[in-house]
Amino acid sequence: VQLVESGGGSVEAGGSLKLTCMASARIYTRCRLGWFRQVPGKEREMVSYIARDDSITTADAVKGRFAISQDLPKNTLYLQMNNVQIGDTAVYYCAEGADFGNWGQGTQVTVSS
């Protein structure tokens, strides 16, 4: 399954973006679907993911501002980002699999003051 992210770009602090991750095949049988982000020189960190039982886990840093959702018939995962902050600047990746072994190529999000 190939994953392709889109929707990244430049946004001012306090603004919003919606990231999209499209899969090339059915993904609803996968164990977990999630969003991660990485800043150069730092480790990749989990942003939010949906487990097979549809439970959602979200990082404290974005809780209350970011929301993950999925449209399984469209094989699509979303990340709605509201009230973005400069610290949210990163490359955002979607991933799927029991151990998130399958990754997209990433999309850059840049937040400016």
KOLBA-454052 format. One record per residue: residue number from 1; y, z, x of N, C-alpha, C, O in turn; residue in three letters. Coordinates in pm, 1 decimal, padded with zeros to 6 digits. Example, Ala and Ser with C-alpha at 12.3 -4.5 7.8 and 13.67 -1.06 7.14 Angstrom:
REM residues 2
1	-00569.0	00780.0	01319.0	-00450.0	00780.0	01230.0	-00330.0	00780.0	01320.0	-00331.9	00846.5	01423.6	ala;
2	-00225.0	00708.0	01285.0	-00106.0	00714.0	01367.0	00003.0	00787.0	01290.0	00113.8	00803.9	01340.9	ser;
//
This chain:
REM residues 113
1	-00118.8	00000.0	00085.1	00000.0	00000.0	00000.0	00123.8	00000.0	00088.7	00139.0	00085.8	00175.6	val;
2	00210.6	-00095.4	00066.4	00337.3	-00099.6	00139.8	00445.8	-00032.8	00057.6	00451.6	-00047.9	-00064.4	gln;
3	00531.3	00040.8	00125.7	00641.8	00110.4	00062.3	00772.5	00053.4	00116.0	00788.5	00037.0	00237.0	leu;
4	00865.5	00023.5	00026.5	00994.1	-00033.7	00067.0	01106.0	00046.9	00002.3	01118.3	00051.3	-00120.1	val;
5	01186.9	00110.2	00086.0	01300.8	00187.6	00036.8	01424.8	00100.4	00025.1	01440.6	00002.2	00097.5	glu;
6	01511.7	00137.9	-00066.7	01641.1	00072.3	-00081.5	01738.3	00171.5	-00144.4	01699.4	00279.1	-00189.8	ser;
7	01865.5	00132.6	-00145.9	01966.2	00215.5	-00209.8	02050.8	00298.4	-00115.7	02146.4	00363.4	-00158.1	gly;
8	02016.0	00296.5	00011.8	02096.3	00370.1	00107.9	02231.7	00302.3	00128.7	02256.1	00191.8	00080.2	gly;
9	02317.5	00370.7	00201.1	02449.2	00315.5	00229.6	02545.0	00424.9	00270.4	02504.5	00535.1	00307.4	gly;
10	02672.1	00392.8	00263.1	02776.7	00487.4	00298.7	02840.2	00544.5	00173.4	02866.1	00471.9	00077.4	ser;
11	02865.1	00673.2	00174.4	02922.5	00740.0	00057.7	03008.1	00855.3	00106.3	02980.6	00914.5	00210.7	val;
12	03110.3	00886.5	00031.6	03195.4	00999.3	00066.7	03130.4	01129.4	00019.7	03053.7	01131.9	-00076.5	glu;
13	03162.9	01234.8	00089.0	03112.4	01365.9	00050.4	03150.8	01394.5	-00094.7	03263.3	01369.5	-00137.7	ala;
14	03053.9	01447.4	-00167.7	03073.8	01474.0	-00309.0	03028.6	01361.8	-00399.2	03020.9	01378.5	-00520.9	gly;
15	02999.0	01248.2	-00340.9	02955.9	01133.1	-00418.1	02806.3	01134.4	-00446.1	02737.2	01233.1	-00420.8	gly;
16	02758.1	01022.4	-00498.8	02617.5	01011.8	-00538.5	02556.2	00881.5	-00488.4	02624.6	00780.9	-00469.9	ser;
17	02426.5	00886.7	-00467.6	02346.4	00769.4	-00435.1	02211.1	00785.7	-00502.2	02165.6	00897.4	-00527.2	leu;
18	02147.4	00672.8	-00531.0	02011.8	00677.4	-00582.9	01923.9	00589.7	-00495.3	01944.9	00468.7	-00486.5	lys;
19	01827.0	00650.1	-00431.8	01732.8	00577.4	-00348.3	01612.3	00536.1	-00431.3	01569.5	00606.6	-00522.7	leu;
20	01559.5	00420.2	-00396.8	01441.9	00366.4	-00465.2	01335.0	00333.8	-00363.2	01364.1	00282.5	-00255.2	thr;
21	01212.3	00363.6	-00397.9	01098.0	00329.2	-00314.1	00998.6	00252.7	-00400.9	00942.5	00306.8	-00496.1	cys;
22	00978.3	00127.0	-00366.4	00885.0	00044.5	-00442.4	00755.5	00027.4	-00364.5	00756.7	-00000.5	-00244.6	met;
23	00644.4	00044.6	-00434.2	00514.0	00027.9	-00373.0	00455.8	-00107.2	-00410.6	00482.1	-00160.0	-00518.7	ala;
24	00377.2	-00161.6	-00320.8	00321.2	-00294.4	-00342.6	00199.2	-00292.8	-00433.0	00150.8	-00397.8	-00475.1	ser;
25	00149.6	-00173.5	-00462.6	00031.8	-00162.0	-00548.3	00039.5	-00031.7	-00626.2	00129.7	00049.7	-00606.5	ala;
26	-00056.9	-00014.2	-00714.7	-00057.8	00106.2	-00796.0	-00062.7	00229.9	-00708.4	-00141.6	00237.7	-00614.2	arg;
27	00022.3	00326.3	-00740.2	00029.1	00446.4	-00658.2	-00007.6	00571.2	-00735.2	-00014.2	00679.2	-00676.5	ile;
28	-00031.4	00560.3	-00863.1	-00045.8	00683.4	-00938.4	-00174.4	00755.7	-00905.7	-00190.3	00871.5	-00944.2	tyr;
29	-00266.4	00692.3	-00836.4	-00387.8	00761.6	-00796.9	-00371.2	00837.1	-00666.0	-00460.7	00910.5	-00624.1	thr;
30	-00257.3	00819.0	-00602.0	-00233.8	00887.1	-00475.1	-00208.7	01035.1	-00498.6	-00171.3	01076.8	-00608.3	arg;
31	-00229.4	01111.9	-00396.3	-00218.2	01256.7	-00410.8	-00073.7	01303.6	-00417.8	-00037.5	01382.7	-00504.9	cys;
32	00006.6	01255.8	-00328.3	00144.3	01302.1	-00323.7	00238.9	01186.9	-00293.7	00205.5	01094.9	-00218.9	arg;
33	00356.2	01193.5	-00352.7	00462.9	01097.2	-00327.8	00587.1	01175.7	-00291.7	00621.4	01272.7	-00359.3	leu;
34	00654.8	01134.8	-00186.0	00768.1	01216.4	-00147.7	00875.1	01145.1	-00068.8	00858.3	01031.0	-00025.7	gly;
35	00984.9	01214.6	-00050.9	01097.2	01169.5	00030.9	01114.5	01264.0	00149.0	01103.7	01386.0	00136.4	trp;
36	01141.3	01204.2	00262.7	01168.7	01277.2	00385.5	01294.2	01220.0	00446.6	01340.3	01113.2	00406.3	phe;
37	01349.8	01290.0	00543.2	01465.1	01236.9	00613.9	01460.7	01278.2	00759.9	01397.3	01376.7	00797.8	arg;
38	01530.4	01199.1	00840.5	01531.1	01226.6	00983.8	01664.6	01190.6	01044.7	01720.9	01084.5	01017.6	gln;
39	01713.4	01279.5	01126.4	01834.6	01259.0	01204.2	01792.1	01235.4	01348.4	01700.8	01302.6	01396.3	val;
40	01855.3	01142.0	01419.3	01818.2	01118.4	01559.7	01814.8	01247.0	01641.4	01908.8	01326.4	01638.3	pro;
41	01707.2	01266.2	01713.0	01694.6	01384.3	01796.0	01636.0	01504.2	01726.1	01613.2	01608.1	01788.2	gly;
42	01611.2	01490.6	01596.2	01553.1	01601.1	01520.2	01423.0	01557.0	01454.8	01397.0	01437.7	01438.6	lys;
43	01343.2	01654.0	01418.2	01217.2	01623.1	01351.5	01242.7	01577.0	01207.7	01342.0	01612.4	01144.2	glu;
44	01148.4	01497.0	01160.5	01156.1	01453.7	01022.1	01133.1	01574.2	00932.4	01046.2	01656.7	00960.7	arg;
45	01210.2	01585.4	00824.3	01196.1	01698.7	00734.5	01172.8	01653.1	00591.9	01221.2	01548.1	00549.5	glu;
46	01098.9	01732.8	00520.0	01069.1	01705.1	00380.7	01193.4	01728.1	00296.5	01263.8	01827.6	00313.7	met;
47	01219.6	01635.3	00205.4	01329.7	01650.8	00110.9	01274.3	01696.4	-00024.6	01316.7	01797.9	-00079.8	val;
48	01179.6	01619.6	-00075.8	01119.9	01653.6	-00204.4	00994.6	01570.8	-00223.7	00987.0	01457.6	-00176.0	ser;
49	00894.9	01626.5	-00293.8	00775.7	01547.8	-00322.0	00714.6	01588.3	-00454.8	00737.1	01697.8	-00506.3	tyr;
50	00635.7	01494.8	-00508.6	00564.0	01515.6	-00633.4	00415.4	01521.4	-00601.8	00360.5	01430.0	-00540.4	ile;
51	00351.9	01627.6	-00643.3	00208.3	01643.0	-00620.5	00130.9	01573.5	-00731.3	00188.1	01526.8	-00829.9	ala;
52	-00000.5	01567.7	-00712.8	-00084.6	01496.3	-00808.6	-00078.5	01559.0	-00947.5	-00095.5	01489.9	-01048.0	arg;
53	-00054.2	01690.0	-00953.3	-00042.1	01756.2	-01083.3	00099.3	01746.3	-01138.5	00133.4	01813.0	-01236.1	asp;
54	00181.7	01662.4	-01075.4	00320.9	01637.6	-01116.2	00415.0	01754.0	-01086.1	00531.1	01752.3	-01126.9	asp;
55	00365.7	01853.9	-01015.7	00456.9	01959.5	-00973.8	00549.8	01903.9	-00865.6	00512.4	01813.6	-00790.8	ser;
56	00670.1	01958.6	-00858.5	00772.5	01909.7	-00765.1	00810.6	02020.1	-00668.2	00833.0	02134.7	-00707.1	ile;
57	00817.3	01983.4	-00542.8	00863.4	02073.1	-00437.6	00988.9	02012.8	-00376.7	00991.7	01894.4	-00343.1	thr;
58	01092.2	02093.9	-00362.5	01220.5	02045.3	-00310.6	01270.7	02140.7	-00203.0	01260.2	02262.7	-00216.3	thr;
59	01324.8	02083.9	-00097.5	01379.2	02164.7	00011.2	01500.8	02243.4	-00037.0	01579.1	02195.1	-00118.8	ala;
60	01515.1	02362.9	00013.9	01626.9	02448.2	-00026.1	01761.9	02382.3	00001.5	01857.9	02401.5	-00073.0	asp;
61	01767.9	02304.2	00109.7	01895.1	02243.6	00149.5	01950.2	02146.3	00045.4	02070.7	02121.6	00041.2	ala;
62	01863.0	02091.3	-00038.0	01907.3	01991.8	-00135.4	01880.6	02034.8	-00279.1	01914.0	01962.3	-00372.8	val;
63	01821.8	02149.8	-00296.5	01787.7	02196.4	-00430.9	01914.1	02208.2	-00515.2	02015.5	02262.3	-00471.0	lys;
64	01906.0	02157.1	-00636.1	02021.7	02159.3	-00724.9	02112.4	02039.4	-00708.4	02202.4	02018.6	-00789.8	gly;
65	02090.9	01960.1	-00604.8	02173.4	01841.4	-00580.6	02089.9	01712.4	-00584.9	02137.1	01609.9	-00634.1	arg;
66	01969.5	01716.9	-00534.9	01881.6	01599.7	-00531.5	01769.5	01616.6	-00633.9	01722.2	01727.5	-00658.9	phe;
67	01728.8	01505.8	-00691.5	01619.9	01508.4	-00789.0	01525.2	01391.6	-00765.7	01567.7	01276.2	-00760.4	ala;
68	01398.5	01421.8	-00752.1	01296.0	01319.3	-00734.1	01237.1	01284.3	-00870.1	01223.4	01370.3	-00957.1	ile;
69	01202.8	01157.9	-00887.2	01137.2	01115.5	-01009.8	01051.8	00993.4	-00979.6	01065.1	00931.4	-00874.1	ser;
70	00964.9	00960.0	-01072.6	00876.3	00845.7	-01051.5	00862.3	00765.1	-01179.1	00872.1	00818.5	-01289.6	gln;
71	00839.6	00637.9	-01162.5	00810.1	00548.0	-01273.5	00678.6	00480.1	-01236.2	00677.6	00375.3	-01171.6	asp;
72	00569.1	00540.4	-01277.4	00439.1	00493.7	-01232.4	00406.3	00351.6	-01277.1	00350.9	00275.7	-01197.4	leu;
73	00437.8	00311.3	-01401.5	00409.7	00172.0	-01439.6	00481.7	00071.2	-01349.4	00436.1	-00042.1	-01333.3	pro;
74	00593.2	00112.8	-01291.3	00668.6	00025.3	-01201.5	00636.5	00052.9	-01054.8	00695.6	-00007.4	-00965.2	lys;
75	00543.2	00143.9	-01031.1	00507.6	00179.4	-00892.9	00630.7	00215.8	-00810.6	00645.5	00172.1	-00696.4	asn;
76	00717.1	00294.8	-00868.8	00845.6	00323.3	-00806.1	00873.8	00473.3	-00801.9	00845.2	00547.2	-00896.1	thr;
77	00929.7	00514.4	-00691.3	00973.1	00652.4	-00670.5	01123.7	00652.0	-00648.3	01177.0	00561.8	-00583.6	leu;
78	01191.8	00751.7	-00701.5	01337.0	00758.4	-00689.9	01381.0	00890.7	-00627.9	01309.1	00990.5	-00631.7	tyr;
79	01499.2	00888.3	-00571.8	01565.0	01010.9	-00528.3	01711.4	01000.4	-00569.4	01788.2	00924.4	-00510.5	leu;
80	01748.8	01077.0	-00670.2	01888.3	01083.4	-00712.1	01957.8	01189.2	-00627.2	01918.9	01305.9	-00625.0	gln;
81	02061.3	01144.6	-00558.0	02133.4	01233.2	-00467.3	02273.3	01255.1	-00521.6	02352.7	01161.2	-00527.7	met;
82	02304.2	01376.1	-00560.7	02436.1	01409.9	-00614.1	02507.4	01508.5	-00522.6	02443.9	01583.7	-00448.7	asn;
83	02639.9	01506.9	-00528.7	02719.1	01598.5	-00446.5	02670.6	01596.0	-00301.6	02644.0	01700.3	-00241.9	asn;
84	02659.9	01476.4	-00246.8	02608.7	01464.1	-00110.0	02706.6	01527.3	-00011.9	02827.5	01530.9	-00034.9	val;
85	02651.4	01576.3	00096.8	02730.1	01641.9	00199.3	02707.9	01571.6	00332.7	02611.6	01497.1	00350.2	gln;
86	02799.2	01596.9	00426.4	02789.3	01531.6	00556.8	02654.0	01558.8	00621.0	02598.4	01472.6	00689.1	ile;
87	02602.0	01677.1	00599.4	02472.3	01713.8	00655.9	02355.7	01638.5	00595.8	02243.1	01651.6	00643.8	gly;
88	02379.5	01559.6	00491.6	02273.1	01478.2	00432.3	02259.1	01344.2	00502.7	02167.4	01267.8	00472.5	asp;
89	02347.8	01315.1	00595.0	02339.1	01191.0	00670.8	02207.6	01185.5	00748.2	02176.8	01274.9	00827.1	thr;
90	02131.1	01080.1	00724.6	01999.5	01067.0	00787.0	01938.3	00934.2	00745.0	01992.0	00863.8	00659.4	ala;
91	01826.2	00901.2	00805.8	01741.2	00793.7	00755.5	01642.4	00857.1	00659.0	01574.4	00954.0	00692.8	val;
92	01635.2	00802.3	00540.5	01547.8	00856.3	00436.9	01423.7	00768.0	00424.1	01432.4	00645.3	00418.8	tyr;
93	01308.2	00834.3	00419.2	01181.3	00765.2	00410.9	01105.8	00811.3	00286.9	01112.1	00928.4	00249.4	tyr;
94	01035.2	00719.7	00224.5	00939.0	00762.4	00124.4	00800.6	00756.9	00188.3	00776.0	00682.2	00283.0	cys;
95	00711.9	00838.1	00133.3	00576.9	00847.0	00187.9	00479.4	00879.8	00076.5	00516.4	00940.7	-00023.9	ala;
96	00355.1	00839.4	00094.6	00252.6	00872.2	-00003.5	00119.4	00897.8	00066.4	00097.6	00859.7	00181.5	glu;
97	00031.3	00964.3	-00008.6	-00100.1	00996.1	00045.3	-00123.8	01145.4	00048.4	-00031.2	01225.5	00034.9	gly;
98	-00248.7	01180.9	00066.5	-00285.3	01322.1	00069.1	-00210.2	01398.0	00177.5	-00167.5	01511.7	00157.7	ala;
99	-00195.1	01333.8	00291.0	-00122.5	01394.3	00402.9	00000.4	01311.6	00439.3	00046.0	01313.6	00553.6	asp;
100	00053.2	01239.4	00341.8	00170.2	01153.2	00366.1	00144.4	01063.1	00487.4	00225.4	01056.8	00579.9	phe;
101	00033.1	00995.5	00485.2	00000.1	00911.1	00598.0	00056.9	00771.2	00589.9	00047.0	00694.7	00685.8	gly;
102	00116.1	00736.7	00477.1	00170.1	00602.3	00458.1	00320.2	00612.2	00438.0	00366.6	00685.2	00350.4	asn;
103	00397.6	00538.2	00519.8	00542.6	00551.3	00520.2	00611.2	00417.6	00500.2	00558.9	00312.1	00536.4	trp;
104	00730.6	00424.9	00441.2	00816.5	00309.0	00436.4	00895.4	00296.5	00565.4	00878.1	00375.2	00658.5	gly;
105	00982.9	00195.9	00569.6	01059.2	00170.6	00692.1	01186.7	00252.5	00700.2	01248.4	00261.3	00806.3	gln;
106	01226.2	00311.8	00589.8	01344.0	00398.4	00588.3	01469.5	00326.4	00543.8	01481.0	00204.5	00556.1	gly;
107	01563.2	00403.8	00492.0	01694.1	00352.0	00453.7	01800.2	00452.1	00497.9	01786.0	00572.8	00478.5	thr;
108	01906.3	00399.7	00557.4	02010.1	00485.6	00615.3	02105.9	00535.0	00507.3	02153.0	00457.7	00423.9	gln;
109	02133.3	00663.7	00510.5	02235.9	00723.5	00425.5	02339.0	00787.2	00517.0	02305.6	00870.2	00601.6	val;
110	02464.5	00747.9	00499.7	02572.3	00801.6	00581.8	02678.4	00861.4	00490.5	02734.7	00792.6	00405.3	thr;
111	02704.6	00988.6	00509.0	02803.1	01059.5	00427.6	02924.9	01089.5	00513.7	02913.0	01145.7	00622.5	val;
112	03041.9	01051.5	00463.9	03164.9	01074.1	00538.1	03257.0	01168.5	00461.8	03244.3	01186.9	00340.8	ser;
113	03349.0	01226.8	00535.2	03440.8	01321.8	00471.4	03557.5	01249.6	00408.8	03645.4	01313.1	00350.4	ser;
//
